[in-house]
Amino acid sequence: MPDETRLESPVAELAPTLEAAEAESGHSPERLAVPLDLRNAVRFKGWRGGLLVTFPADVEWEGSLDGLFERMAQARDFWEGAPCTLDLGARQLAPEAMTALLERLASDFDLSVVGVISSDEPTRQAAMRRGIEAHAEVPVPSTKGMAAEEVPVARYLKGTVRSGMVVEAPGHLVILGDVNAGAEVRAGGDIVVFGTLRGVAHAGTTGDLAARIQALNLRPTQLRIGDLIARAPDGGQPPLSKFPEKAVVEEGEIHVVPA
Amino acid sequence: MSNGRVIVITSGKGGVGKTTTTANLGMALAAMGEKVALIDADIGLRNLDLILGLENRIVYDIVDVVEGRCKLRQALIKDKRMPNLVLLPAAQTRDKSAVNPDQMRQLIADLQEDGYVYILIDCPAGIEQGFRNATAGATEAIIVTNPEVSAVRDADRIVGLLEAADLRNPRLVVNRLRPHLVKNETMMSVEDVQEILSIPLLGIVPDDEAIINSSNRGEPVILQEGTRAGQAYRNVARRIKGEDVPLMDLEEGGFFSRLRRLFAGAR
């Protein structure tokens, strides 16, 4: 078998970025009331199965809070109930200010703060007194501890997948090499082949029609996405494309388009 | 012990020239002075003895050795032309299950004990018991393929199975290439084959009518001076020994006339 490593990314699958959250709640950034510079002040990122909120050092506290709550309100459904970690940087936060923040996050957004990252010792102690995990800096994820309980986000494979081999992944599948004719690759999510795909590829095996199949050279025997099937044209392959291509589902059919 | 080489010659698909390749490479290595033993692992469908012209000398075979009816040395047939080449013939009356991988490994160890430096194993077609036996004791593999999709597909499967059996870095011999068919794009080129298999190329053997004649007469083609296939096999044997031998020019008219055409085309 080709060499293989599993990626246990601390940035949980499909980090819920602001854009994604806004798309989900149907709000566009233009409609937000808070000025742009403040909105950009607080950063969100999916992290350890929850939310990491970063407060930049150069923005004053009240202003960043306004931006935070405004954004939280826009994408309420998205964050609601998520375990949340606050990255306060070097900021010294008075215990009262922290209490106020935690209470508001809990009451308005049902968010429980499980961690605080602060380089300020008193702030960390204040957090710990409230039973919140405190770190001096963003902890480097230990891949060992995570492996046991988390489903791997992507399976990563280096080498040629040859005729007769079947490679499966519950999540995404990334192959650095060719997938030869007679081989089959299957993934619950997307399939990315950094090489030539000549065999059969099935993305979105659990029925996900948003899954895609992408390859530097896409010359498959057959492509399947969800329950859809497309096959190579009869009578020989068309000439090699000069650019990478991807197969996606559009209007209930598999289409191959430039990636 | 064991700085010897144990090389299995395999292909997946039948009829691509495994046996011819085994015979010629064995003969070529022996001609270079190496002590060579050939094992025909195609039990039940033995051919290697025919290609070598040694059929009429077989008394004992590999199954007789394994089942203890004779000593290994009694079964080895010394080649009539090369004194340092021996053949361990397959049994014709049994099938692949007559030998198991452990017995194969033991045979190889015994041959090495007797001082055979190159042991070439002619693998049967297919991916079943016979393939597993033939690859069991090998430390290197040569994949023989023809420039056609079915042979390449099977070769690809074999490379995968060899990897799974921890026989890494197999090398490729593309057999029966017809340069003029490649040129008018009716035959896969060596580049096409290599792009799919992505394993190192050990040699290219052109399709040569001399092979048919030599097989029927039991005279490996490398013994005939002036044949292109014979030269190709000699080159492969030298590369197996580690020599750096450039690929021979297969196209009619030779390298320089092609170069001239190239420049003529560029003008």
Chai-1 contact restraints between the chains, C-beta under 6 A:
chainA,res_idxA,chainB,res_idxB,connection_type,confidence,min_distance_angstrom,max_distance_angstrom,comment,restraint_id
A,T160,B,S198,contact,1.0,0.0,6.0,A-B,restraint_1
A,R162,B,D156,contact,1.0,0.0,6.0,A-B,restraint_2
A,R162,B,V159,contact,1.0,0.0,6.0,A-B,restraint_3
A,R162,B,G160,contact,1.0,0.0,6.0,A-B,restraint_4
A,S163,B,R153,contact,1.0,0.0,6.0,A-B,restraint_5
A,S163,B,D156,contact,1.0,0.0,6.0,A-B,restraint_6
A,S163,B,R157,contact,1.0,0.0,6.0,A-B,restraint_7
A,G164,B,R157,contact,1.0,0.0,6.0,A-B,restraint_8
A,G164,B,G160,contact,1.0,0.0,6.0,A-B,restraint_9
A,M165,B,G160,contact,1.0,0.0,6.0,A-B,restraint_10
A,N180,B,D156,contact,1.0,0.0,6.0,A-B,restraint_11
A,G182,B,R153,contact,1.0,0.0,6.0,A-B,restraint_12
